[in-house]
Amino acid sequence: MRAACLVAVLATLAGGGMAHADDETSRASETVGVTAGQPPRQSAPDFLFGRPRTVVGVSGGWLVASERGGIFDFTRGLLTINDGDFDTGAFRVHIGRSVSPRLDVMVEVGFSRATITSEYRDFVDVDGLEIVQTTELTQGPFGGSLRFWLRPRGREVGRFAWVPHRIAPYVGAGGGTQWYHFMQTGDFVDFVDLSIFTERLDSSGWTPSGHVFGGTSVNLTRHLFLGVEARYIWANTPLSADFVGFDNIDLNGLRITIGIEYLF
């Protein structure tokens, strides 16, 4: 629901944007005030020769983790970890190819890591000191996407020139796989005899994932574009041997990012 609302807002805002227009009188205005013997200044053209086909991008932002059920409920109940503690920075790079004025095919890889230091809510050691541990969740999505432009990113003028629009909204969907590593290390309580032991508990692996997204692209220069995007990812998988008896770990999350794309 949060992803759908953000996509709708981005598309509504972008729909009211004005296209980047050519100034037919720019050449004349640039020659005003030029003294004799000095050539008129030449500005770089605000168009490309032909529609660009390849895009390379990098973006960063914030992951709002779902943290539902299973190991997350258990950890929050036992340790001083709260809702939102697994929210963290997220990073993504992608490369794509334009197959039509309204459709891009992209390959993407991302990374995020949340690290939380905690202690037991209801237990201390024999000296009255806190029983401390660290919980870490690392995620690395990898996959592909189809990006559909609600308004083409630019327009072709004549046979050769391609002029970028100032603002263009898009939506998309895709899927792939996601690597994760959930780790808890430090001191723990054995609830059989209430002794304290030091341990490292790990679960990691790959799982299928899917995602939807929406955003807006803003033209900065002939080749450079600024992008703002909201993306929701679905993924979950069984935990490995150190966490026997728990439901699948929930790796769903909303990613809000801002980044730069280079077109050529």
Backbone torsions as a table, in degrees:
resi	resn	phi	psi	omega
1	MET	NA	-44.1	179.2
2	ARG	-62.3	-39.6	179.7
3	ALA	-65.5	-41.5	-178.8
4	ALA	-63.9	-40.8	179.3
5	CYS	-63.6	-44.2	-178.9
6	LEU	-65.5	-39.0	177.6
7	VAL	-62.1	-42.8	-179.2
8	ALA	-63.7	-41.2	179.7
9	VAL	-63.9	-44.5	-179.9
10	LEU	-62.4	-42.8	-179.3
11	ALA	-66.1	-38.1	179.8
12	THR	-66.0	-44.8	179.7
13	LEU	-63.7	-41.7	-176.4
14	ALA	-71.3	-30.4	-177.5
15	GLY	-62.6	-23.6	-179.7
16	GLY	-90.2	2.1	-177.7
17	GLY	-71.2	152.4	178.8
18	MET	-95.1	144.9	178.0
19	ALA	-69.4	151.8	176.9
20	HIS	-75.2	113.5	-172.9
21	ALA	-96.5	151.1	173.1
22	ASP	-80.2	142.4	175.8
23	ASP	-102.6	105.2	-174.4
24	GLU	-71.0	-17.7	-176.8
25	THR	-101.8	9.9	-174.6
26	SER	-63.3	-39.1	-178.5
27	ARG	-60.9	-41.3	-178.8
28	ALA	-67.3	-42.9	-177.3
29	SER	-67.0	-28.7	-178.8
30	GLU	-72.2	-21.6	-177.3
31	THR	-90.9	-7.8	-179.4
32	VAL	-66.0	130.8	176.8
33	GLY	84.8	4.9	178.9
34	VAL	-78.8	130.6	-178.5
35	THR	-80.2	162.4	-179.5
36	ALA	-61.8	139.1	177.8
37	GLY	88.8	-8.8	178.5
38	GLN	-104.3	129.3	179.5
39	PRO	-71.1	148.5	177.2
40	PRO	-63.2	144.9	178.0
41	ARG	-68.9	141.1	179.7
42	GLN	-111.0	122.1	176.1
43	SER	-90.7	153.7	178.6
44	ALA	-65.8	138.8	179.2
45	PRO	-64.8	147.2	-179.3
46	ASP	-96.5	37.2	178.4
47	PHE	-144.7	166.4	175.3
48	LEU	-112.2	155.7	176.6
49	PHE	-86.5	93.0	-178.1
50	GLY	94.0	151.7	179.9
51	ARG	-65.6	126.6	179.0
52	PRO	-65.6	142.7	-175.4
53	ARG	-110.2	-21.9	-174.1
54	THR	-119.2	140.9	179.1
55	VAL	-132.1	137.6	174.6
56	VAL	-126.4	131.3	-175.7
57	GLY	-140.9	158.1	175.0
58	VAL	-141.3	139.9	-178.0
59	SER	-147.7	157.7	177.1
60	GLY	-145.2	158.9	-178.5
61	GLY	179.5	-137.3	-170.9
62	TRP	-133.3	133.5	175.2
63	LEU	-99.5	123.8	172.5
64	VAL	-101.2	101.6	-173.8
65	ALA	-75.7	146.5	179.7
66	SER	-70.1	-48.3	176.0
67	GLU	57.3	37.9	-175.0
68	ARG	-95.0	136.8	167.8
69	GLY	66.2	-175.7	170.3
70	GLY	49.1	-127.9	-174.2
71	ILE	-63.4	-28.7	-179.4
72	PHE	-71.1	-44.5	176.8
73	ASP	-61.6	-43.7	179.8
74	PHE	-61.7	-45.6	-178.0
75	THR	-66.0	-42.6	179.0
76	ARG	-66.3	-34.2	180.0
77	GLY	-72.2	-33.4	-174.0
78	LEU	-92.9	-37.9	-173.8
79	LEU	-113.1	166.6	-180.0
80	THR	-81.6	59.4	174.2
81	ILE	-117.2	132.8	-172.8
82	ASN	-117.5	169.2	174.7
83	ASP	-56.0	134.9	178.6
84	GLY	90.6	-8.6	-178.7
85	ASP	-68.8	-21.2	177.8
86	PHE	-90.4	0.1	171.2
87	ASP	-67.7	139.9	-173.2
88	THR	-161.4	172.8	175.6
89	GLY	-68.2	150.1	-179.9
90	ALA	-134.6	149.3	-175.1
91	PHE	-135.6	142.5	179.9
92	ARG	-148.2	141.2	170.7
93	VAL	-124.1	150.4	-179.8
94	HIS	-151.4	158.0	173.1
95	ILE	-135.5	140.0	-175.0
96	GLY	-143.5	170.4	-179.8
97	ARG	-136.2	129.1	177.6
98	SER	-80.2	120.7	179.0
99	VAL	-100.1	-13.2	174.6
100	SER	-161.9	168.7	179.5
101	PRO	-58.4	-20.7	-177.7
102	ARG	-114.8	1.6	-173.9
103	LEU	-136.5	127.7	174.3
104	ASP	-117.3	146.1	171.1
105	VAL	-111.7	129.6	-173.2
106	MET	-132.6	150.3	170.8
107	VAL	-116.8	135.0	-170.1
108	GLU	-138.4	151.4	172.4
109	VAL	-141.2	140.6	-177.4
110	GLY	-132.9	175.2	-179.9
111	PHE	-157.6	141.1	171.6
112	SER	-153.4	153.0	177.9
113	ARG	-149.9	126.8	175.2
114	ALA	-114.0	131.3	179.8
115	THR	-127.3	123.9	-176.2
116	ILE	-127.1	127.0	172.1
117	THR	-93.4	133.6	-174.5
118	SER	-143.2	178.2	174.0
119	GLU	-146.8	166.9	177.9
120	TYR	-68.4	138.6	179.8
121	ARG	-71.0	-36.8	-168.4
122	ASP	-120.0	8.5	-177.4
123	PHE	-134.4	145.3	170.0
124	VAL	-132.4	167.2	-180.0
125	ASP	-81.5	-177.6	-174.4
126	VAL	-65.2	-19.4	178.1
127	ASP	-94.3	5.8	-179.3
128	GLY	79.9	10.9	-179.7
129	LEU	-89.3	154.4	178.8
130	GLU	-66.8	149.2	176.4
131	ILE	-99.1	107.3	-165.3
132	VAL	-106.0	144.0	175.4
133	GLN	-150.9	167.0	178.5
134	THR	-122.6	134.3	175.9
135	THR	-114.5	134.4	-176.9
136	GLU	-135.4	133.4	175.7
137	LEU	-125.3	116.8	178.0
138	THR	-112.2	136.4	179.5
139	GLN	-133.1	143.0	179.1
140	GLY	-141.1	86.6	178.3
141	PRO	-72.1	143.5	176.5
142	PHE	-141.8	130.1	-178.5
143	GLY	-179.8	-162.8	-179.1
144	GLY	-131.4	160.7	-177.7
145	SER	-143.3	154.4	166.6
146	LEU	-109.4	125.5	-179.9
147	ARG	-112.7	121.9	-178.8
148	PHE	-108.1	126.4	-178.7
149	TRP	-87.3	120.1	175.8
150	LEU	-67.4	-28.5	170.8
151	ARG	-133.6	129.9	-179.3
152	PRO	-52.9	146.9	-176.6
153	ARG	-66.7	-21.5	178.8
154	GLY	-161.9	179.7	179.4
155	ARG	-129.7	147.2	177.6
156	GLU	-89.8	131.9	179.6
157	VAL	-116.4	115.3	-176.3
158	GLY	69.2	-151.4	-176.2
159	ARG	-89.7	-21.4	-169.2
160	PHE	-122.3	-35.6	-170.8
161	ALA	-83.9	141.1	173.9
162	TRP	-127.1	120.1	-176.1
163	VAL	-108.4	120.8	-179.4
164	PRO	-71.7	142.5	169.8
165	HIS	-75.9	150.5	-179.6
166	ARG	-65.0	-43.5	-178.1
167	ILE	-133.9	136.3	178.0
168	ALA	-144.5	123.1	178.0
169	PRO	-89.3	158.6	179.7
170	TYR	-150.5	161.8	171.0
171	VAL	-134.9	166.4	-179.8
172	GLY	-172.1	175.2	179.1
173	ALA	-156.2	159.9	179.3
174	GLY	-174.4	-168.9	-179.3
175	GLY	-166.4	178.3	-179.7
176	GLY	167.3	-130.9	-179.5
177	THR	-139.5	159.4	-179.3
178	GLN	-138.2	128.9	174.2
179	TRP	-92.7	142.9	177.4
180	TYR	-140.2	157.4	173.6
181	HIS	-143.7	114.5	176.5
182	PHE	-108.7	122.7	-174.3
183	MET	-136.3	138.7	170.5
184	GLN	-128.1	127.2	-178.1
185	THR	-137.4	143.2	-179.0
186	GLY	138.7	-144.9	-177.4
187	ASP	-104.7	140.7	-177.1
188	PHE	-136.3	160.8	180.0
189	VAL	-101.0	130.3	171.8
190	ASP	-86.5	112.8	-172.9
191	PHE	-78.0	-1.8	174.0
192	VAL	-75.8	-49.9	-178.5
193	ASP	-123.1	6.8	179.2
194	LEU	61.4	24.6	173.4
195	SER	-80.4	161.0	179.9
196	ILE	-110.0	133.8	179.6
197	PHE	-134.9	155.9	178.5
198	THR	-100.9	133.1	-174.3
199	GLU	-154.0	159.9	169.8
200	ARG	-123.9	121.5	-178.1
201	LEU	-112.6	128.2	-174.1
202	ASP	-129.8	146.9	166.6
203	SER	-146.3	130.6	-179.5
204	SER	-151.8	163.4	178.3
205	GLY	159.3	-170.9	-179.3
206	TRP	-115.4	148.2	177.7
207	THR	-147.8	148.0	175.5
208	PRO	-63.4	152.2	179.7
209	SER	-144.8	159.4	174.6
210	GLY	-139.0	158.5	-178.6
211	HIS	-154.7	155.3	170.5
212	VAL	-129.9	156.1	-177.5
213	PHE	-157.5	164.3	174.4
214	GLY	-153.6	151.2	-178.4
215	GLY	-169.9	-170.5	-178.6
216	THR	-138.1	137.4	176.7
217	SER	-109.6	133.5	-178.6
218	VAL	-120.1	124.9	-179.2
219	ASN	-73.2	128.2	177.4
220	LEU	-105.8	-49.2	175.8
221	THR	-137.9	-174.3	-179.2
222	ARG	-57.5	-37.6	-175.1
223	HIS	-108.1	-14.8	-168.7
224	LEU	-111.4	135.5	-178.4
225	PHE	-133.8	142.6	174.1
226	LEU	-98.2	134.3	-179.1
227	GLY	-125.9	138.1	173.6
228	VAL	-120.7	129.8	-171.6
229	GLU	-142.6	145.2	170.0
230	ALA	-116.6	130.0	-175.2
231	ARG	-137.7	135.2	175.3
232	TYR	-115.1	131.7	-178.2
233	ILE	-115.9	136.0	174.4
234	TRP	-109.8	128.0	175.2
235	ALA	-165.1	138.8	171.0
236	ASN	-156.4	156.0	-174.3
237	THR	-159.7	154.6	176.0
238	PRO	-63.9	146.7	173.7
239	LEU	-78.9	155.5	-178.2
240	SER	-87.1	-171.1	-161.6
241	ALA	-58.5	-30.9	-177.9
242	ASP	-68.2	-14.0	-177.8
243	PHE	-126.4	50.4	-178.9
244	VAL	-65.3	138.9	175.8
245	GLY	97.6	-5.7	179.0
246	PHE	-93.7	154.2	171.8
247	ASP	-67.9	172.6	176.8
248	ASN	-54.0	145.3	175.6
249	ILE	-77.5	133.4	-178.2
250	ASP	-88.3	113.5	-179.6
251	LEU	-108.5	15.6	178.1
252	ASN	-66.2	156.7	177.0
253	GLY	179.5	156.4	177.2
254	LEU	-102.7	128.0	179.1
255	ARG	-115.2	123.3	176.0
256	ILE	-109.2	119.8	-174.5
257	THR	-134.1	157.8	171.6
258	ILE	-133.1	139.6	-175.0
259	GLY	-160.0	-175.3	-177.6
260	ILE	-121.7	138.4	173.7
261	GLU	-121.9	141.9	176.3
262	TYR	-115.7	125.3	-178.6
263	LEU	-107.5	139.6	174.8
264	PHE	-155.7	NA	NA
